[in-house]
Amino acid sequence: MIVFNETIKIDETIHQEWLAWMKEVHLPNVMATGKFTEHRVCRLLHDDEDGGVTYAIQYYSPDMETFQQYQQEHAAQLQRSHMERYKDRYVAFRTLMEMV
């Protein structure tokens, strides 16, 4: 099982709207690709002195081949829609892991 983790720190003033958009629009679009079997959204519990709110979103893919298909066929468009909507209001990094 491959776990694709996106850690996103979003501006505190818009994080509730962002979370609603993620749950109602973005996450369903990612899952509609058929490349992930499930996802989870977690909020980091630490206080951020910079005023942002940090979330970790994990997507579970059955194997590396399926994940690579997602990367090649869908990732750029989905990431672009997020970037265009929230430009300069977030920072993000991605991590790819394997369950052991």
N, C-alpha and C positions, 0 to 999 in steps of 0.2 A: 504494500500500500504506500502510495506517495502522498505526502502532505505538502501542499503549497500554502505557505503562510504569507499574508500581506499585513504588515504592521503600518498603521496609518495614524499620524497625529494630526488632528483636525482642529481648526480654530474653535475655541470655546464658544464663541458667539453664534456659531452655526452648527454645532455638533448634533443637536437634536434633529434639525432639518436634514442634515447629512445622513444620520442613522435611519431616518424614515425613508429617504430616497434609496439608500442601500438595500433596505429590507423589501421595499415595494417594487423597485425597478432593477437595480444593478444585480443583486444576488439572484433573482429569478432569471435574468438574462444569462448569467454565467452558468447556472444550473441547466438552462435550456440547451446548452451546447451538447449535453449528454456525455461530457468528459469527466464529470465528477459524480460521485455517488451520494455525497452529503457535504454539508458545510457547517461551520460554527462561527459565531461572532462573540468575542470576548472583549470586555473593557478592562484595561489595566487599572489597578486599584491605587497606584501611587499618585500623589499630588505632583503636578508638573509646575515648576516655578515659572515656566514660560507662558502659562495660561492655556495651553492646548489640552485636548482630551485624546488619549491614545487607545486605539482598538487593534486587536489582532483578529484577522479573519482567516480561518483555515478551511481549505477545500481539500477533499479527499478523492484521489484518483486511483483506480485499481492498479495501474502500472506505469512505468516511465514512458512507454510508447503512447499510451492514451494521453498522458500529460503533454508530451511533445506535440501531439496532434492539436491539442488545445492551444499551445503556444503558436503554432504555425497558422492555424485557421481562424482563431478567435481573439486571442489576447490583445493584439494591437488595437483593434476597434473598440473593445470593451474598456481598455485603459484610457484610450483617447476620449471616450465619452465622459469618464470621470474627471480627467484632467481639464477638459473644456468647461465643465460645470463648476469645478472648484479650484480653478487656477489660482495659485499664490495663496491658497487658504489651507494647505496641508503639506506635509512631507510624508514620504512613504519609502519603505524598503521591503523587498521580497526575499523569502528564504524557502528553499526546497529541501525537504527532509524525507527520510524513509522510515517507516515504522519498523521496529525490530522486536 
